[in-house]
Amino acid sequence: MPESFGKRRRRDVKAKKAAAREDRRRARAKRQADRAAGLIEAGPPIAPAEPAALGLLAQDDPGAVDAEPEGVEARPEG
């Protein structure tokens, strides 16, 4: 059942969403003003993901760890 079922409920949901939208707008405007005033710096760029974190280690990498995550045992073949 959707949260906007019925006229009164739909009106309440729209008002709640509008208030949240206004809060986000105010916070964004404050951050922009703070950046313009030099109070805060722009956030750091997103760093590229490390291959080890994604489980994409090279086979010939001497610092490579086993491909099996900790706590997972390899299944015997056959």
N, C-alpha and C positions, 0 to 999 in steps of 0.2 A: 504494500500500500504506500503510495507516495506521501511525503510529508506535507504536500500542499493540497490535500483533499478537502474540499469545502471552501466557501468564500472567505469566512473569517480566518481560517487556518492559512489560506493562500495569502491573505493580506498580511498576517503576522510574519510569515516566512519571507515575504518580499521586504517588509520593514527590517527584519533581522539581517537579511542579506545586504540591504542598502546601508545599514549602520556599519556592518563589517567592511564594506567597500569604502565608506567614508573614513573609517579608522586606518585602513591601509593607505589611503590617499594622504591623510595627515602625516603618518609615519614616514612615507616616502618624501613628502615635501620637507619635513624636518631634517631628514638625512641629507637631502640635496642642499638645504640651507647651511647645515653644519659643514658639509664638504666645501661649499663656496667660501665659508668663513675660515676654513683651514683647521677646524676643530677635529675633524676625522679625515683619514686618508681613504681613498678608494680601496676597496677590498683587493686582496692579492689575486692574481689570476689563478685559475684552476690548474693545479699541477697535473702533469700527465701521470697516468696510473703506472705503477711499477709492474713489470711482467710477473714478478714473483707473487704479487698480491692477487693476480688473476689466474695463477697456476700455469703460466706460459713460460716456463723455464726452458732454456736451451739445453740440449743433451750434453754438449761439450763444455758447458760452463762449469769451471772447477768449484765455484761456490754454490752450485745448485743443490737444492735440498730434494729429497725424494718427492716424487709426484703425488704420492699418497698423503692425504691430509692426516694430521695427528688424530689418533683414535680410530682410524679406519684400517682394517687389516686386508691384505691382498687375498683374493680367493684362489685356492689351488686350481690349477688347470686340470681338466679331464673329468 
